[in-house]
């Protein structure tokens, strides 16, 4: 079982690192071209390099989350595993259904992107609450999600990009916190 845990750890970190490196690259390449305080990461799909790489970053991070979900499932925490899987599948769906620029009317694929993102960003921190792991980080991610959604509801788009980036950093930190440790014992307490 430790060999599988080791492979899961290696795979999860490889996917997450790949997604992170690509995302940082997209941010660097677009520095000066877009305002990162107001522009969400999903909107970078409408930039030159972003058109090719935003979806790849989402897919890599989604695959990393699915790997983490498998590791959690091996520990016996079925509900937490399902919630992390919702996040991972959600990121993969986001890569397939792009968000239109915020100054344009919502399209059907933009609506899918928006509502799947909401479900995914709620599911991941709930996994931390269910696991009883990284609860403070989980609550911080839920607060960051509320702030991000609030930027749209209160029409303060000038800071939507910043709010989203804080949320994304917290979510990646949660995934790293959920990666099974080599010395972890079987049977994390959780309901199946």
C-alpha positions as CSV (number, residue, x, y, z in Angstrom):
1,X,0.0,0.0,0.0
2,X,2.9,2.4,0.7
3,X,4.1,1.9,-3.0
4,X,0.7,3.1,-4.2
5,X,0.7,6.0,-1.7
6,X,4.2,7.0,-3.0
7,X,3.0,6.9,-6.6
8,X,-0.1,8.9,-5.7
9,X,2.1,11.5,-4.0
10,X,4.5,11.7,-6.9
11,X,1.7,11.9,-9.4
12,X,-0.3,14.5,-7.5
13,X,2.7,16.8,-7.0
14,X,3.8,16.4,-10.6
15,X,0.3,17.4,-11.9
16,X,-0.1,20.2,-9.5
17,X,3.4,21.6,-10.2
18,X,2.7,21.4,-13.9
19,X,-0.5,23.3,-13.5
20,X,1.1,25.9,-11.3
21,X,4.1,26.4,-13.6
22,X,1.9,26.9,-16.6
23,X,-0.4,29.3,-14.7
24,X,2.6,31.4,-13.6
25,X,3.9,31.4,-17.1
26,X,0.6,32.7,-18.4
27,X,0.6,35.4,-15.8
28,X,4.2,36.4,-16.7
29,X,3.5,36.4,-20.5
30,X,0.4,38.5,-20.1
31,X,2.0,41.0,-17.6
32,X,1.2,44.5,-18.9
33,X,-1.3,43.2,-21.5
34,X,-4.1,42.6,-19.0
35,X,-4.9,43.9,-15.5
36,X,-4.5,41.0,-13.1
37,X,-6.5,42.8,-10.4
38,X,-9.7,42.7,-12.5
39,X,-9.1,39.9,-15.0
40,X,-9.8,36.4,-13.9
41,X,-7.5,33.6,-14.9
42,X,-10.3,32.1,-17.0
43,X,-10.4,35.2,-19.1
44,X,-6.8,34.8,-20.1
45,X,-8.1,32.2,-22.7
46,X,-8.8,35.3,-24.8
47,X,-5.1,36.3,-25.0
48,X,-2.5,35.0,-27.4
49,X,-0.6,32.5,-25.1
50,X,-3.6,32.0,-22.8
51,X,-5.7,30.6,-25.6
52,X,-3.5,27.5,-25.6
53,X,-2.3,27.3,-22.0
54,X,-5.1,28.3,-19.7
55,X,-7.0,25.1,-20.4
56,X,-3.8,23.0,-20.0
57,X,-3.2,24.6,-16.6
58,X,-6.8,23.8,-15.6
59,X,-6.5,20.2,-16.8
60,X,-3.2,19.6,-15.1
61,X,-4.5,20.9,-11.8
62,X,-7.8,18.9,-12.3
63,X,-5.8,15.7,-12.9
64,X,-3.7,16.5,-9.7
65,X,-7.0,16.9,-7.8
66,X,-8.3,13.6,-9.1
67,X,-5.1,11.9,-8.0
68,X,-5.4,13.5,-4.6
69,X,-9.0,12.2,-4.5
70,X,-7.8,8.7,-5.2
71,X,-5.3,9.0,-2.3
72,X,-8.0,10.2,0.1
73,X,-10.2,7.3,-1.0
74,X,-7.5,4.8,-0.2
75,X,-7.5,6.2,3.3
76,X,-11.2,5.4,3.6
77,X,-12.6,8.9,3.5
78,X,-15.2,8.3,0.8
79,X,-17.1,11.6,1.1
80,X,-14.1,13.8,1.2
81,X,-12.7,11.9,-1.8
82,X,-15.9,12.6,-3.7
83,X,-15.7,16.3,-2.9
84,X,-12.1,16.5,-4.1
85,X,-13.1,14.6,-7.2
86,X,-15.9,17.1,-7.9
87,X,-13.2,19.8,-7.8
88,X,-10.9,17.9,-10.1
89,X,-13.7,17.1,-12.6
90,X,-14.9,20.7,-12.4
91,X,-11.5,22.0,-13.4
92,X,-11.5,19.6,-16.4
93,X,-14.9,20.9,-17.4
94,X,-13.8,24.5,-17.1
95,X,-11.0,23.8,-19.5
96,X,-13.5,22.5,-22.1
97,X,-16.1,25.2,-21.7
98,X,-14.3,28.6,-21.8
99,X,-15.5,31.8,-20.1
100,X,-16.3,34.7,-22.4
101,X,-14.8,38.1,-21.6
102,X,-16.7,39.7,-18.7
103,X,-17.7,42.7,-20.9
104,X,-19.7,40.4,-23.2
105,X,-23.1,38.8,-22.5
106,X,-23.1,35.4,-20.8
107,X,-23.1,32.5,-23.3
108,X,-24.3,28.9,-22.7
109,X,-20.6,27.7,-22.4
110,X,-19.9,30.7,-20.2
111,X,-22.8,29.7,-17.9
112,X,-21.5,26.1,-17.7
113,X,-18.1,27.5,-16.9
114,X,-19.5,29.8,-14.2
115,X,-21.7,27.3,-12.4
116,X,-19.3,24.4,-12.6
117,X,-16.6,26.6,-11.1
118,X,-18.9,27.6,-8.3
119,X,-19.6,23.9,-7.5
120,X,-16.0,23.0,-7.7
121,X,-14.8,25.9,-5.5
122,X,-17.4,25.0,-2.8
123,X,-16.6,21.2,-2.9
124,X,-12.9,21.5,-2.2
125,X,-13.0,23.3,1.1
126,X,-15.9,21.2,2.2
127,X,-13.6,18.2,1.7
128,X,-11.3,19.7,4.3
129,X,-14.2,20.2,6.7
130,X,-15.3,16.6,6.2
131,X,-11.7,15.3,6.6
132,X,-11.1,17.4,9.6
133,X,-7.8,18.3,7.9
134,X,-6.7,21.8,7.2
135,X,-9.9,23.2,8.5
136,X,-8.6,26.8,9.0
137,X,-7.4,26.7,5.3
138,X,-10.8,25.3,4.3
139,X,-12.7,28.1,6.0
140,X,-10.3,30.7,4.5
141,X,-11.0,29.2,1.1
142,X,-14.8,29.5,1.7
143,X,-14.4,33.1,2.8
144,X,-12.2,33.8,-0.3
145,X,-14.9,32.2,-2.5
146,X,-17.6,34.4,-0.9
147,X,-15.4,37.5,-1.5
148,X,-14.8,36.5,-5.1
149,X,-18.5,35.9,-5.8
150,X,-19.3,39.1,-4.0
151,X,-17.1,41.0,-6.5
152,X,-19.7,40.0,-9.2
153,X,-22.8,40.5,-7.1
154,X,-21.8,43.9,-5.8
155,X,-20.3,44.9,-9.2
156,X,-16.8,45.5,-8.0
157,X,-15.1,43.8,-10.9
158,X,-12.0,46.0,-10.4
159,X,-10.8,43.4,-7.8
160,X,-12.3,40.2,-9.2
161,X,-8.9,38.9,-10.5
162,X,-7.2,39.6,-7.2
163,X,-10.0,37.8,-5.2
164,X,-9.9,34.9,-7.6
165,X,-6.1,34.5,-7.3
166,X,-6.3,34.5,-3.5
167,X,-8.9,31.7,-3.8
168,X,-6.8,29.8,-6.3
169,X,-3.7,29.9,-4.0
170,X,-5.8,28.7,-1.1
171,X,-7.3,25.9,-3.2
172,X,-3.9,24.7,-4.4
173,X,-2.6,24.8,-0.8
174,X,-5.6,22.7,0.2
175,X,-4.8,20.1,-2.4
176,X,-1.2,19.9,-1.2
177,X,-2.5,19.5,2.4
178,X,-4.7,16.6,1.3
179,X,-2.0,14.7,-0.5
180,X,-1.5,11.4,1.5
181,X,1.6,11.4,3.6
182,X,3.9,8.4,3.4
183,X,3.6,7.5,7.1
184,X,-0.2,8.0,7.1
185,X,-2.1,5.2,8.7
186,X,-5.1,3.5,7.1
187,X,-8.5,4.6,7.9
188,X,-8.9,8.4,8.2
189,X,-12.1,8.8,10.1
190,X,-15.0,9.8,7.9
191,X,-18.3,8.5,6.8
192,X,-18.4,6.5,3.5
